Amino acid sequence: MKEKKLKYTLISTASVFCFLLIWYLIADVFKVFPSSTFPSPFKVATAFVRKLTVTTPDGGTLGKHLIASLKVVLLGYLLGIVIGVPLGILMGWYRRVDLIVKPLFDLIRPIPPVGWIPLMILWLGIGIQAKATVIFVSAVTPAIINAYTGIKQTNPVHIWVARTFGASNFETLLKVGIPSALPMIFAGLKVSLGASWMALVAAEMLASTEGLGYMIQMNRMVGKADNIMVGMITIGLVGALLTYILETLEKKLVKGGRNK
Amino acid sequence: MISCKHVSKTFENNGQKNEVLKDISLEVAENEFVVILGPGQCGKTTLVNIMAGLDHETAGSVTVNGKQVDGPAPERGVVYQKTALFPWLTVEGNVGFGPKMAGLPKKERKEKAKHYIDLVGLSGFEKSYPIKLSGGMRQRVGIARAYCNNPSVLLMDEPFGHLDAQTRYLMQEEVERIWSQDKRTVVFITNNIEEALYLADRIILLSNCPTTVRNEFKIDLPRPRDYISPEFLKLREEISKHVETTE
């Protein structure tokens, strides 16, 4: 077990290292592209450190942009899952809720979250509300779909078991429906998180005065590719960190493993 | 105790009628072990589900302890074909699920679960999740779970159909032992003559589609029975003649 883990760590590290090496070779050794548009890993690393304290050319340090983005993402995301997961569960369990909500949901769902941005700017300006709303829209959809599907896939025999033990319909939902849908719900939370970051960057590029997306956009205008990459890498790292937190939570909450 | 009177069940699918059960009448006495032996895929699970209250007959009536069955109730415990344990609960959690739904306090629930886990021979596995257990062990948990709610009737729907032959023999002996220690009224469904003979006070033989009661055999062999005693083999041959004629 331990050996396997070590092997896994070694291969993962080697993979990242190889990627950096190839990048370095293309940028610095063979100079395939001009370094202003294709900076080497070292240049990006330097820019990263510099951006921690320097506010030019985009009006903020990396930390300030990151906090601005996190605020928006977490607000929109949390709202999205707090509303989406229970709604999906109720739609999956109660036929009446399904009949009422499903047609509306099916109509709204195909509209890409980014398509909401213009209307949100018009209604709410370019502050946190507009962006958080767009992120809410992106996060709520996968949260609903996965909770709904998870509940629908509840093994009917499990429901019988609960009923023969005298559980009411609501108790059956709490004690059987939700625990059995939990792995699916978590999968949805992860998809929602990814969708939230995507929507964030798009929203900040179009309508913002701060945040990582805004930072990327500003640096494009002044042609600083290294700062753009700093922004992208930060998004990648923070996204991975948040996913890791979710997975740790999942391991704590989803018990017993699943296969029938 | 259990009484089915002229029970019929017809499923309708796109206007096509499919008669599964036809005029089934049977009685099961208190603490009697009745095995319903039937071929193939016909209606046995439907019959159990009707007795459990999970399905409804289209004609006739089912009463348990003199009361009409009109829905599932804790007095009728069910052991299902595939184990149907909750994978997110430990053995203890699964066995204690019924008492929990009945509103028993945690301490009593635990004691009760422990008692039945011991009875089915799974002491030491209280904290294991079903995914870690073998097929036979899972069915033991299923039996303990049904027992733990103190039902007067146990309905067992081909509980060992998915086990390998060796484990199946072992589980038949276990069911016999558990039932002898803690008697209940049992309806046990199977398509295996040996299993039926090993367990039953009385065997009710069903015909194939639509399912009707074909024959009844009272089994008076002393318990625990011996699979290869001459009496056992003789009965086995006699019953198998009847089974063959139903095909």
Chai-1 contact restraints between the chains, C-beta under 6 A:
chainA,res_idxA,chainB,res_idxB,connection_type,confidence,min_distance_angstrom,max_distance_angstrom,comment,restraint_id
A,V157,B,Y80,contact,1.0,0.0,6.0,A-B,restraint_1
A,V157,B,A84,contact,1.0,0.0,6.0,A-B,restraint_2
A,W160,B,L54,contact,1.0,0.0,6.0,A-B,restraint_3
A,V161,B,A84,contact,1.0,0.0,6.0,A-B,restraint_4
A,R163,B,P72,contact,1.0,0.0,6.0,A-B,restraint_5
A,T164,B,P72,contact,1.0,0.0,6.0,A-B,restraint_6
A,T164,B,V78,contact,1.0,0.0,6.0,A-B,restraint_7
A,F165,B,P74,contact,1.0,0.0,6.0,A-B,restraint_8
A,F165,B,G98,contact,1.0,0.0,6.0,A-B,restraint_9
A,F165,B,M101,contact,1.0,0.0,6.0,A-B,restraint_10
A,G166,B,P74,contact,1.0,0.0,6.0,A-B,restraint_11
A,G166,B,M101,contact,1.0,0.0,6.0,A-B,restraint_12
A,A167,B,M101,contact,1.0,0.0,6.0,A-B,restraint_13
A,P179,B,W88,contact,1.0,0.0,6.0,A-B,restraint_14
A,K255,B,W88,contact,1.0,0.0,6.0,A-B,restraint_15
A,G256,B,P87,contact,1.0,0.0,6.0,A-B,restraint_16
A,G256,B,W88,contact,1.0,0.0,6.0,A-B,restraint_17
A,G256,B,Y129,contact,1.0,0.0,6.0,A-B,restraint_18
A,G256,B,I131,contact,1.0,0.0,6.0,A-B,restraint_19
A,G257,B,I131,contact,1.0,0.0,6.0,A-B,restraint_20
A,R258,B,P87,contact,1.0,0.0,6.0,A-B,restraint_21
